[in-house]
Amino acid sequence: MHPAFSVIFLTTLIGAGQGLFLALFTGQLYASIKLIEPQGAEFYGIGSVLSLLLLIAGLAASFFHLGRPERAWRAAAMWRTSWLSREVIVLPLMMAVVFFYGVFHWMGWTAPLFVVGGGTLPIDATFLLGLIGILVAFALFVCTGMIYASVKFLEEWHSPYTVANFTFLGMASGFMLAAAFSAYLGNHLVGFYGTWAVVFTLLGLATRGASLLRNMTLKRKSSLQTAIGVRHRVIEQKSQGFTGGSFNTREFFHHKSPEFLKQVRLAFLVLVFPVPVLMIGLAYVMESPTLPIMAFLIQYTGLLAERWYFFAEANHPQNLYYQSIS
């Protein structure tokens, strides 16, 4: 498939935004049960603004993928059958939850509504919003991943690994950003968020590595015979069928060499996984305020390459029919 940068930025930005929100609420939960030191309203307020900005930026990027942006609202009409429609509905819900979560923290509306766990866990409005946000965030991860995993004829995408990769890599980037944010503020949560970022990065490595191995050994269901409807054993294509380019030749193939794809794959495998993990480890040892920020920037750059490869890796069956130019 042809990787569209609008969709690449959409999926990576909203994934980081969701992951950052999950990181913020994870910190609040741990602080509520006194496992880490509590943070003030500024931490959650500014953190929510960062999460919301990432979600808004991802939504804005998606408009560049539309032929008629003014009709974007119609994308929600097919919510009964379309994962894209469900994503269009869930994404604004995610943005609303993040917005109110940040506002409630910033305004100090955190008085306990009731207490559970034998009086050890106070529940306030932000805690309830956080619980709702967890459900909405994971629903959004599923919707985004299933847009691609539900396409049966693109065998590289049609796998549970697709949803798992979107989820774990989004959470890895979000928690890595939380570690960078903590380092910037100078609080003591860099190790906490960095540890979770490493965990999700390693989980992402496991699922992404498994998907790469799976796709390398795929037994194709389509062939040149099925592509043109001719059952003869020996078929040799002489012409593409076009004197020039077309929508089919532009949108369903990346037009890059196999060597270029190998370089992109190697780049994201290095930038997304070992380098950020190493830098977070060094930041913990050296107590560096800049290494976590660099770790996030490097990992996000790698995620752009990973998402480009994800789209380019999918081999549309129509390419069997249009594989030769002349």
C-alpha positions as CSV (number, residue, x, y, z in Angstrom):
1,M,0.0,0.0,0.0
2,H,1.0,3.6,-0.5
3,P,1.8,5.1,3.0
4,A,-0.1,8.4,3.5
5,F,1.7,10.7,5.9
6,S,-1.6,12.1,7.1
7,V,-2.6,8.7,8.4
8,I,0.9,8.0,9.7
9,F,0.7,11.2,11.8
10,L,-2.9,10.5,12.8
11,T,-2.2,7.1,14.3
12,T,1.1,7.9,16.0
13,L,-0.1,11.2,17.5
14,I,-3.3,10.0,18.9
15,G,-1.6,6.8,20.1
16,A,0.9,9.0,22.1
17,G,-1.9,11.1,23.3
18,Q,-3.9,8.1,24.6
19,G,-0.8,6.7,26.1
20,L,0.1,9.9,27.9
21,F,-3.4,10.1,29.4
22,L,-3.1,6.5,30.6
23,A,0.2,7.4,32.1
24,L,-1.2,10.4,34.0
25,F,-4.0,8.3,35.5
26,T,-1.7,5.5,36.3
27,G,0.4,8.0,38.3
28,Q,-2.8,9.3,40.1
29,L,-3.8,5.8,40.9
30,Y,-0.4,4.9,42.4
31,A,-0.3,8.2,44.3
32,S,-3.8,7.5,45.7
33,I,-2.7,4.3,47.3
34,K,0.6,6.0,48.4
35,L,3.0,4.0,46.3
36,I,4.5,7.1,44.7
37,E,4.5,10.8,45.8
38,P,1.4,12.8,44.8
39,Q,1.6,15.5,42.2
40,G,-0.1,18.9,42.2
41,A,-2.7,20.3,39.9
42,E,-0.1,21.7,37.5
43,F,1.3,18.3,36.7
44,Y,-2.1,16.8,35.7
45,G,-3.4,20.0,34.1
46,I,-0.4,20.6,31.8
47,G,-0.1,16.9,31.1
48,S,-3.7,16.8,30.0
49,V,-3.1,19.8,27.8
50,L,-0.2,17.9,26.1
51,S,-2.4,14.8,25.7
52,L,-5.2,16.9,24.2
53,L,-2.9,18.7,21.8
54,L,-1.6,15.4,20.5
55,L,-5.1,14.1,20.0
56,I,-6.1,17.4,18.2
57,A,-3.0,17.3,16.1
58,G,-3.8,13.7,15.0
59,L,-7.3,14.7,14.2
60,A,-6.1,17.7,12.2
61,A,-3.6,15.5,10.3
62,S,-6.5,13.1,9.2
63,F,-8.2,16.0,7.3
64,F,-5.3,16.0,4.8
65,H,-6.4,12.5,3.9
66,L,-9.9,13.5,2.9
67,G,-10.9,14.5,-0.6
68,R,-13.8,16.6,0.8
69,P,-13.0,17.6,4.3
70,E,-16.3,19.5,4.7
71,R,-18.1,16.1,4.6
72,A,-15.9,14.5,7.3
73,W,-18.9,14.4,9.6
74,R,-20.5,11.8,7.4
75,A,-17.8,9.3,8.4
76,A,-19.7,8.6,11.6
77,A,-22.8,7.5,9.7
78,M,-21.8,3.8,9.3
79,W,-21.0,3.1,13.0
80,R,-22.9,-0.2,13.0
81,T,-20.5,-1.8,10.5
82,S,-17.5,0.4,10.1
83,W,-14.5,0.6,12.5
84,L,-13.6,3.9,10.9
85,S,-16.9,5.3,11.9
86,R,-16.5,4.0,15.4
87,E,-13.0,5.7,15.6
88,V,-14.6,8.9,14.4
89,I,-17.1,8.7,17.3
90,V,-14.7,7.5,20.0
91,L,-11.9,10.0,19.3
92,P,-13.9,13.1,20.2
93,L,-15.1,11.2,23.3
94,M,-11.5,10.7,24.2
95,M,-10.7,14.3,23.7
96,A,-13.7,15.3,25.9
97,V,-12.6,13.0,28.8
98,V,-9.0,14.4,28.6
99,F,-10.3,18.0,28.6
100,F,-12.5,17.6,31.7
101,Y,-9.9,15.5,33.5
102,G,-7.4,18.3,33.1
103,V,-9.9,21.0,34.0
104,F,-11.1,19.3,37.2
105,H,-7.5,18.9,38.3
106,W,-6.6,22.5,37.4
107,M,-9.6,23.9,39.2
108,G,-8.9,21.8,42.3
109,W,-12.2,19.9,42.1
110,T,-10.6,16.9,43.7
111,A,-12.6,16.5,47.0
112,P,-13.3,12.9,47.6
113,L,-16.9,11.8,46.8
114,F,-16.5,8.6,48.7
115,V,-13.9,6.2,49.9
116,V,-13.3,2.5,49.1
117,G,-10.9,-0.2,50.2
118,G,-11.5,0.2,53.8
119,G,-10.9,3.9,53.7
120,T,-7.6,3.7,51.8
121,L,-8.7,4.8,48.4
122,P,-10.5,8.1,48.1
123,I,-12.6,8.5,44.9
124,D,-13.1,12.0,43.5
125,A,-14.4,13.3,40.1
126,T,-11.0,13.1,38.4
127,F,-10.6,9.5,39.5
128,L,-14.0,8.6,37.9
129,L,-13.1,10.5,34.7
130,G,-9.8,8.5,34.7
131,L,-11.7,5.2,34.8
132,I,-13.9,6.3,32.0
133,G,-10.9,7.5,30.1
134,I,-9.2,4.0,30.4
135,L,-12.3,2.4,28.8
136,V,-12.4,5.1,26.0
137,A,-8.7,5.0,25.4
138,F,-8.6,1.2,24.9
139,A,-11.8,1.4,22.8
140,L,-10.0,3.9,20.6
141,F,-6.9,1.7,20.3
142,V,-9.2,-1.2,19.2
143,C,-11.1,0.9,16.7
144,T,-7.9,2.3,15.1
145,G,-6.3,-1.1,14.9
146,M,-9.4,-2.9,13.6
147,I,-9.7,-0.5,10.7
148,Y,-6.7,-2.4,9.3
149,A,-7.0,-5.7,11.0
150,S,-10.5,-6.2,9.6
151,V,-9.4,-6.0,6.0
152,K,-9.2,-9.7,5.1
153,F,-7.6,-9.4,1.7
154,L,-4.6,-7.5,3.1
155,E,-3.1,-10.5,4.8
156,E,-0.3,-8.6,6.5
157,W,-2.8,-6.5,8.4
158,H,-5.5,-9.2,9.0
159,S,-4.1,-10.4,12.4
160,P,-4.6,-9.8,16.1
161,Y,-1.0,-8.4,16.1
162,T,-2.2,-5.3,14.4
163,V,-4.4,-4.2,17.3
164,A,-1.8,-5.3,19.8
165,N,0.9,-3.3,18.1
166,F,-1.2,-0.1,17.9
167,T,-2.0,-0.5,21.6
168,F,1.5,-1.4,23.0
169,L,3.4,1.1,20.8
170,G,0.9,3.9,21.6
171,M,1.3,3.2,25.3
172,A,5.0,3.0,25.1
173,S,5.3,6.4,23.4
174,G,2.8,7.9,25.9
175,F,4.6,6.6,29.0
176,M,7.9,7.7,27.4
177,L,6.5,11.1,27.0
178,A,5.3,11.1,30.6
179,A,8.9,10.3,31.7
180,A,10.2,13.2,29.5
181,F,7.5,15.5,30.9
182,S,8.5,14.5,34.5
183,A,12.2,15.1,33.7
184,Y,11.3,18.5,32.3
185,L,9.5,19.4,35.5
186,G,12.2,17.9,37.6
187,N,10.0,15.7,39.7
188,H,10.8,12.1,40.9
189,L,8.5,10.2,38.6
190,V,11.0,9.7,35.7
191,G,12.0,6.3,37.0
192,F,8.3,5.3,37.5
193,Y,7.1,6.3,34.1
194,G,10.4,5.2,32.4
195,T,10.0,1.7,33.9
196,W,6.5,1.4,32.5
197,A,7.7,2.8,29.2
198,V,10.3,0.1,29.0
199,V,7.7,-2.6,29.8
200,F,5.4,-1.4,27.0
201,T,8.3,-1.0,24.6
202,L,9.4,-4.6,25.2
203,L,5.8,-5.8,24.8
204,G,5.6,-3.8,21.6
205,L,8.9,-5.4,20.4
206,A,7.4,-8.9,21.1
207,T,4.2,-8.3,19.2
208,R,5.8,-6.3,16.3
209,G,8.6,-8.9,16.0
210,A,6.0,-11.6,15.9
211,S,4.0,-9.8,13.2
212,L,7.2,-9.3,11.1
213,L,8.0,-13.0,11.3
214,R,4.4,-13.9,10.5
215,N,4.3,-11.7,7.4
216,M,7.6,-13.0,6.1
217,T,6.2,-16.5,6.1
218,L,2.8,-15.8,4.7
219,K,1.4,-18.2,2.2
220,R,-0.5,-16.0,-0.3
221,K,-4.1,-16.8,-1.0
222,S,-4.0,-14.8,-4.2
223,S,-2.0,-15.5,-7.4
224,L,-1.6,-14.1,-10.9
225,Q,-4.2,-16.7,-11.9
226,T,-6.8,-15.6,-9.4
227,A,-6.0,-11.9,-10.1
228,I,-7.0,-12.2,-13.8
229,G,-9.4,-15.2,-13.5
230,V,-7.3,-17.5,-15.8
231,R,-6.4,-20.9,-14.5
232,H,-3.6,-21.7,-16.9
233,R,-0.4,-22.9,-15.1
234,V,2.0,-20.6,-16.9
235,I,1.1,-17.0,-17.1
236,E,3.5,-14.2,-18.0
237,Q,2.4,-10.6,-17.7
238,K,3.6,-8.3,-20.6
239,S,1.7,-5.1,-19.9
240,Q,0.2,-3.3,-17.0
241,G,-2.9,-2.3,-19.0
242,F,-2.2,1.5,-18.7
243,T,-0.2,3.9,-20.9
244,G,0.3,6.0,-17.8
245,G,-0.3,6.0,-14.1
246,S,-3.7,5.6,-12.5
247,F,-5.3,5.6,-9.0
248,N,-4.6,1.9,-8.8
249,T,-0.9,2.2,-9.5
250,R,-0.5,5.2,-7.2
251,E,-2.5,4.3,-4.1
252,F,-2.0,0.6,-3.7
253,F,1.8,0.4,-4.0
254,H,4.7,2.3,-2.4
255,H,7.0,2.3,-5.4
256,K,10.1,1.7,-3.2
257,S,12.8,-1.0,-3.7
258,P,13.0,-4.0,-1.4
259,E,16.4,-2.7,-0.2
260,F,14.7,0.6,0.9
261,L,12.1,-1.3,2.8
262,K,14.8,-3.3,4.6
263,Q,16.5,-0.1,5.6
264,V,13.3,1.4,7.0
265,R,12.6,-1.8,8.9
266,L,16.1,-1.8,10.4
267,A,15.7,1.9,11.3
268,F,12.5,1.5,13.2
269,L,13.6,-1.7,15.0
270,V,16.6,0.3,16.3
271,L,14.9,3.6,17.0
272,V,11.7,2.4,18.6
273,F,13.1,-0.4,20.8
274,P,16.7,-0.6,22.0
275,V,17.8,3.0,21.8
276,P,15.0,4.5,24.0
277,V,15.3,1.7,26.5
278,L,19.0,2.3,26.7
279,M,18.6,6.0,27.1
280,I,16.0,5.6,29.8
281,G,18.3,3.3,31.7
282,L,21.2,5.8,31.4
283,A,18.9,8.6,32.5
284,Y,18.0,6.6,35.7
285,V,21.7,6.0,36.4
286,M,23.0,9.5,35.5
287,E,19.8,11.4,36.7
288,S,19.9,13.3,33.5
289,P,16.9,15.6,32.7
290,T,17.6,15.6,29.0
291,L,18.0,11.9,28.2
292,P,14.2,11.0,28.8
293,I,13.2,13.9,26.4
294,M,15.7,12.6,23.8
295,A,14.4,9.0,24.3
296,F,10.8,10.1,23.5
297,L,11.9,12.1,20.4
298,I,13.9,9.3,19.1
299,Q,11.2,6.7,19.8
300,Y,8.5,8.8,18.1
301,T,10.8,9.3,15.1
302,G,11.1,5.5,14.9
303,L,7.4,5.1,15.3
304,L,6.9,7.3,12.2
305,A,9.2,4.9,10.3
306,E,7.4,1.9,11.8
307,R,4.0,3.2,10.7
308,W,5.3,3.9,7.2
309,Y,6.6,0.4,7.0
310,F,3.3,-1.0,8.3
311,F,1.4,0.5,5.4
312,A,4.1,-0.2,2.8
313,E,4.3,-3.8,4.0
314,A,0.7,-4.6,3.0
315,N,0.6,-6.1,-0.4
316,H,-2.7,-5.4,-2.1
317,P,-3.8,-8.3,-4.4
318,Q,-4.4,-5.9,-7.2
319,N,-0.7,-5.4,-7.5
320,L,-0.6,-8.9,-9.0
321,Y,-2.5,-7.5,-12.0
322,Y,-0.6,-4.3,-12.3
323,Q,2.8,-5.5,-11.4
324,S,4.5,-4.9,-14.7
325,I,4.7,-1.5,-16.5
326,S,5.5,-2.8,-19.9
